[in-house]
Amino acid sequence: MTICLYGSPISTFARKVGIGLELKGLPYDLVDALTPDRREELRKLNPRLEVPVLTDGDLVVVNSSDILQYLDWRYPERPLYPAAIEERVVARAFERLADQRFDPIVVDCSYWHWAERDDEPPAGLLAAAQRDIDELFDHLERMLLPRPKPWPFGEPGVVECAWFANLAALRTFGLTIDLQRFPVVGNWFRATRTHPVFVADAQRTAAFLKELKHLTHERKRLFWSGDRMEWLISRGFHQWFAGEVAAGRAAFPG
């Protein structure tokens, strides 16, 4: 059976799964499912038209966290999750912090760097993002501090899969890590940036973004769902968002 990852280099959650597959040493085919010609194929696998989706033979798995958990169940060699149940609970907390709180902030600030737009971010967006990121890093620093270095669970795994893509994009999108205030976070991130799996992911993404304007991916109607929409509205940018909807520049799952 051939593992196939329906994703895209523009999707942070698809990159999370791709990194997991490569850390486990599992060969797979990568399908960029966010091109117009793949739309109906993706809809059959996931009616919400979201990536990542993983197929393994006839089995279809949707959602990055479910996919990584499935990979550890099905292919237990080179595990992504710690062996001890107590440590798995902690690792999942790290993962949720990345997926539900860090990703929405960074991705919401990314659109003016790759999407086709003729405006500037709404006033105060980057400042609100940096405040919330600093609060997250303060929490992350305390979580990482008592754990082994450089990998909090002995080897890179689900935690690094979840955090890397958005950490690597911070500077590009006008956000920062205060290395004096968060030295443990900084050292952990530097360790990922020299690991061959993460280096390869960063190189693939950079090459893709360089060519993106020549490709057929949607860059005018931005896709909104879940935590990314919640963060934007909860920080007071609801009027800007309503304008995006009214102008037909917003798309939603399915």
C-alpha positions as CSV (number, residue, x, y, z in Angstrom):
1,M,0.0,0.0,0.0
2,T,1.1,3.5,-0.8
3,I,0.6,6.3,1.7
4,C,-0.6,9.5,0.0
5,L,-0.7,12.9,1.7
6,Y,-3.2,15.3,0.2
7,G,-1.8,18.6,1.4
8,S,0.0,21.7,0.1
9,P,3.2,23.5,1.0
10,I,1.0,26.5,1.8
11,S,-0.8,24.6,4.6
12,T,0.9,24.6,8.0
13,F,-1.1,21.6,9.1
14,A,-0.1,19.6,5.9
15,R,3.5,20.5,6.6
16,K,3.1,19.2,10.1
17,V,2.0,15.8,8.7
18,G,4.7,15.8,6.1
19,I,7.4,16.4,8.8
20,G,5.9,13.5,10.8
21,L,6.0,11.1,7.9
22,E,9.7,12.0,7.3
23,L,10.7,11.7,10.9
24,K,9.2,8.2,10.9
25,G,11.0,7.4,7.6
26,L,7.8,6.5,5.8
27,P,7.7,6.9,2.0
28,Y,4.7,8.7,0.7
29,D,3.3,10.5,-2.3
30,L,2.4,14.2,-1.9
31,V,-0.5,15.6,-3.8
32,D,-1.0,19.4,-3.8
33,A,-4.7,19.2,-3.2
34,L,-5.3,23.0,-3.1
35,T,-5.1,23.5,-6.9
36,P,-8.4,23.9,-8.8
37,D,-7.9,20.7,-10.7
38,R,-7.8,18.7,-7.5
39,R,-10.8,20.3,-5.9
40,E,-13.4,17.6,-6.6
41,E,-10.9,14.8,-5.7
42,L,-10.3,16.5,-2.4
43,R,-14.1,17.0,-1.8
44,K,-14.6,13.2,-2.1
45,L,-12.0,12.6,0.6
46,N,-13.0,15.5,2.9
47,P,-16.3,17.4,2.1
48,R,-14.9,20.4,4.0
49,L,-12.2,20.8,1.3
50,E,-9.5,21.1,4.0
51,V,-6.1,19.6,4.0
52,P,-4.3,17.5,5.2
53,V,-6.0,14.2,4.3
54,L,-4.0,11.0,4.4
55,T,-4.9,7.8,2.5
56,D,-3.2,4.5,3.3
57,G,-4.6,2.0,1.0
58,D,-8.4,2.3,1.3
59,L,-8.2,4.1,4.7
60,V,-8.8,7.8,4.8
61,V,-7.7,9.9,7.8
62,V,-8.6,13.6,8.1
63,N,-7.1,16.2,10.5
64,S,-3.4,16.6,11.3
65,S,-3.6,15.4,14.9
66,D,-5.6,12.3,14.0
67,I,-3.2,11.5,11.1
68,L,-0.1,11.7,13.3
69,Q,-1.8,9.5,15.9
70,Y,-2.8,7.0,13.3
71,L,0.7,6.9,11.9
72,D,2.0,5.9,15.4
73,W,-0.7,3.3,15.8
74,R,-0.1,1.8,12.4
75,Y,3.7,2.2,12.1
76,P,5.0,2.2,15.7
77,E,8.7,2.4,14.7
78,R,10.3,5.8,15.3
79,P,7.3,7.0,17.4
80,L,6.2,10.6,17.3
81,Y,4.6,10.4,20.7
82,P,6.3,9.5,24.0
83,A,5.9,6.0,25.3
84,A,4.7,6.9,28.8
85,I,1.0,7.9,29.0
86,E,1.8,10.8,31.3
87,E,4.3,12.1,28.8
88,R,1.8,11.7,25.9
89,V,-0.6,13.9,27.8
90,V,2.0,16.6,28.1
91,A,3.0,16.3,24.4
92,R,-0.6,16.7,23.4
93,A,-0.8,19.8,25.5
94,F,2.2,21.2,23.6
95,E,0.6,20.2,20.3
96,R,-2.8,21.8,21.1
97,L,-1.0,25.0,22.1
98,A,0.6,25.2,18.7
99,D,-2.5,24.1,16.7
100,Q,-5.2,26.1,18.5
101,R,-3.5,29.2,19.7
102,F,-0.2,29.8,17.9
103,D,-1.2,28.8,14.4
104,P,-4.3,31.1,14.2
105,I,-2.2,34.2,15.1
106,V,0.6,33.5,12.7
107,V,-1.5,32.5,9.8
108,D,-3.9,35.5,10.2
109,C,-0.8,37.7,9.8
110,S,0.5,35.8,6.8
111,Y,-2.0,36.9,4.2
112,W,-0.3,40.1,3.2
113,H,2.8,38.1,2.3
114,W,1.5,35.5,-0.1
115,A,-2.1,36.3,-1.0
116,E,-3.1,38.7,-3.8
117,R,-4.0,41.8,-1.9
118,D,-3.8,45.6,-2.5
119,D,-4.3,46.7,1.1
120,E,-2.4,46.7,4.4
121,P,-3.2,44.6,7.5
122,P,-5.9,46.2,9.7
123,A,-4.5,48.7,12.1
124,G,-3.3,47.0,15.3
125,L,-3.3,43.5,13.9
126,L,0.5,42.9,14.2
127,A,0.7,44.5,17.6
128,A,-2.1,42.3,18.9
129,A,-0.4,39.3,17.4
130,Q,2.9,40.1,19.0
131,R,1.3,40.6,22.4
132,D,-0.5,37.2,22.2
133,I,2.6,35.5,20.9
134,D,4.7,36.8,23.7
135,E,2.1,35.5,26.2
136,L,2.2,32.1,24.5
137,F,6.0,32.0,24.5
138,D,6.1,32.8,28.2
139,H,3.9,29.7,28.7
140,L,6.0,27.6,26.3
141,E,9.2,28.7,28.0
142,R,7.9,27.5,31.4
143,M,6.8,24.2,29.8
144,L,10.1,23.6,28.1
145,L,12.4,24.7,30.9
146,P,12.4,21.5,33.1
147,R,12.5,19.2,30.1
148,P,15.5,17.5,28.3
149,K,17.4,19.6,25.8
150,P,17.2,20.2,22.9
151,W,14.2,17.8,22.4
152,P,11.7,17.9,25.3
153,F,10.7,14.2,24.7
154,G,14.2,12.8,23.8
155,E,13.8,12.9,20.0
156,P,11.9,15.3,17.7
157,G,8.3,14.3,17.4
158,V,4.8,15.5,17.4
159,V,5.6,18.7,19.3
160,E,8.2,19.8,16.8
161,C,5.9,18.8,13.9
162,A,3.2,21.1,15.3
163,W,5.4,24.1,16.1
164,F,8.0,24.3,13.3
165,A,6.1,25.7,10.3
166,N,4.8,28.8,12.1
167,L,8.0,29.4,14.2
168,A,10.0,29.4,10.9
169,A,7.6,32.0,9.4
170,L,7.6,34.5,12.3
171,R,10.2,36.9,11.0
172,T,8.8,36.9,7.4
173,F,5.4,38.1,8.7
174,G,6.8,40.8,10.9
175,L,6.7,38.9,14.2
176,T,9.6,38.0,16.5
177,I,10.9,35.8,19.3
178,D,12.5,37.8,22.1
179,L,15.5,35.6,22.6
180,Q,16.6,37.3,25.8
181,R,13.2,36.8,27.3
182,F,12.7,33.3,25.9
183,P,16.1,31.7,25.6
184,V,14.8,28.1,26.0
185,V,12.3,28.6,23.2
186,G,15.0,30.1,21.0
187,N,17.5,27.2,21.6
188,W,14.8,24.7,20.9
189,F,13.8,26.4,17.6
190,R,17.5,26.6,16.6
191,A,17.8,22.9,17.1
192,T,14.9,22.2,14.7
193,R,16.4,24.5,12.1
194,T,19.6,22.4,11.8
195,H,17.8,19.0,11.7
196,P,17.7,17.6,8.1
197,V,13.9,16.9,8.1
198,F,13.0,20.4,9.1
199,V,15.7,21.9,6.8
200,A,14.1,20.0,3.9
201,D,10.6,21.2,4.8
202,A,11.8,24.8,5.0
203,Q,13.5,24.5,1.6
204,R,10.4,23.0,-0.1
205,T,8.2,25.8,1.3
206,A,10.6,28.5,0.2
207,A,10.8,27.1,-3.3
208,F,7.0,26.9,-3.5
209,L,6.4,30.4,-2.3
210,K,8.9,31.7,-4.8
211,E,6.8,30.2,-7.6
212,L,3.3,30.7,-6.1
213,K,2.3,33.8,-8.1
214,H,2.8,31.7,-11.3
215,L,0.6,28.8,-10.0
216,T,-3.1,28.2,-10.0
217,H,-3.7,28.3,-6.2
218,E,-6.5,30.6,-4.9
219,R,-4.9,33.8,-3.6
220,K,-7.8,36.3,-3.6
221,R,-10.5,34.5,-1.6
222,L,-8.9,33.6,1.7
223,F,-10.1,30.4,3.5
224,W,-11.4,30.9,7.0
225,S,-12.3,28.4,9.7
226,G,-12.2,27.5,13.3
227,D,-9.5,29.0,15.6
228,R,-8.1,31.4,12.9
229,M,-11.5,33.1,12.6
230,E,-12.0,33.1,16.3
231,W,-8.7,34.8,17.1
232,L,-9.3,37.5,14.6
233,I,-12.9,38.3,15.8
234,S,-11.9,38.0,19.5
235,R,-9.2,40.6,19.1
236,G,-11.6,43.2,17.7
237,F,-11.1,42.8,13.9
238,H,-14.7,41.8,13.3
239,Q,-15.5,44.8,11.2
240,W,-12.5,44.2,8.9
241,F,-13.6,40.5,8.6
242,A,-17.2,41.5,7.8
243,G,-15.8,43.7,5.0
244,E,-13.9,40.7,3.6
245,V,-17.1,38.6,3.6
246,A,-19.1,41.4,2.0
247,A,-16.5,41.9,-0.7
248,G,-16.5,38.2,-1.5
249,R,-12.9,37.7,-0.4
250,A,-13.7,35.1,2.2
251,A,-14.2,31.4,1.7
252,F,-15.4,28.8,4.3
253,P,-15.2,25.0,4.7
254,G,-17.0,23.0,2.1
